Amino acid sequence: MKTKLELTKEKKDYMISEIKSYFSKERDLDLGDLAAALILDFFIEKLAQEFYNQGVEDSYKYMSNSIEDLLGIQRF
């Protein structure tokens, strides 16, 4: 089941602002809000799942290591 990432208006506005700033500084392009929003939508649709899955994997590894550490404090 593929669920679309939902952002608050504040987060989306911030990300759009960051995209516009990046293109202005790095590419010398002035993007409008619509163009930046479309770029953000593209990243959410095509790439967000990869970042999410990496976060899940990293969390799993961290929790697995933490559980192993927990067994180390047993008293015999």
C-alpha positions as CSV (number, residue, x, y, z in Angstrom):
1,M,0.0,0.0,0.0
2,K,1.6,3.2,-1.1
3,T,0.6,6.3,1.0
4,K,1.4,9.8,-0.2
5,L,3.5,11.8,2.2
6,E,1.4,14.6,3.7
7,L,3.0,17.8,4.8
8,T,1.6,20.7,6.8
9,K,1.1,23.9,5.0
10,E,4.0,25.4,7.0
11,K,6.4,22.6,6.1
12,K,5.4,22.7,2.4
13,D,5.8,26.5,2.3
14,Y,9.3,26.1,3.9
15,M,10.4,23.5,1.5
16,I,9.1,25.5,-1.5
17,S,11.1,28.4,-0.2
18,E,14.2,26.3,0.2
19,I,13.9,25.0,-3.4
20,K,13.5,28.5,-4.7
21,S,16.5,29.6,-2.8
22,Y,18.6,26.6,-4.0
23,F,17.8,27.3,-7.6
24,S,18.5,31.0,-7.2
25,K,21.9,30.5,-5.6
26,E,23.1,27.3,-7.3
27,R,21.5,27.5,-10.8
28,D,20.9,31.3,-11.1
29,L,17.3,30.6,-11.8
30,D,14.3,32.4,-10.3
31,L,11.5,29.9,-9.8
32,G,8.0,30.8,-9.0
33,D,6.0,29.2,-6.3
34,L,4.2,26.9,-8.7
35,A,7.4,25.6,-10.3
36,A,9.0,25.0,-6.9
37,A,5.8,23.2,-5.7
38,L,5.9,20.9,-8.8
39,I,9.5,20.1,-8.1
40,L,8.6,19.3,-4.4
41,D,5.7,17.1,-5.6
42,F,8.1,15.3,-7.9
43,F,10.5,14.5,-5.1
44,I,7.7,13.4,-2.8
45,E,6.1,11.2,-5.4
46,K,9.4,9.6,-6.8
47,L,12.0,9.8,-4.0
48,A,10.4,10.2,-0.6
49,Q,9.8,6.5,-0.3
50,E,13.5,5.8,-0.6
51,F,14.3,8.2,2.2
52,Y,11.5,6.8,4.4
53,N,12.7,3.2,3.8
54,Q,16.3,4.2,4.7
55,G,15.0,5.8,7.9
56,V,13.1,2.6,8.8
57,E,16.2,0.5,8.1
58,D,18.5,2.8,10.2
59,S,15.9,2.7,13.0
60,Y,15.8,-1.1,12.9
61,K,19.6,-1.3,13.1
62,Y,19.7,1.1,16.0
63,M,17.0,-0.7,17.9
64,S,18.6,-4.1,17.3
65,N,21.9,-2.8,18.7
66,S,20.1,-1.2,21.6
67,I,18.4,-4.5,22.5
68,E,21.7,-6.4,22.4
69,D,23.2,-3.7,24.7
70,L,20.3,-4.2,27.1
71,L,21.1,-7.9,27.5
72,G,24.6,-6.8,28.5
73,I,23.3,-5.4,31.8
74,Q,21.9,-8.7,33.1
75,R,23.2,-9.8,36.5
76,F,24.2,-13.3,37.1
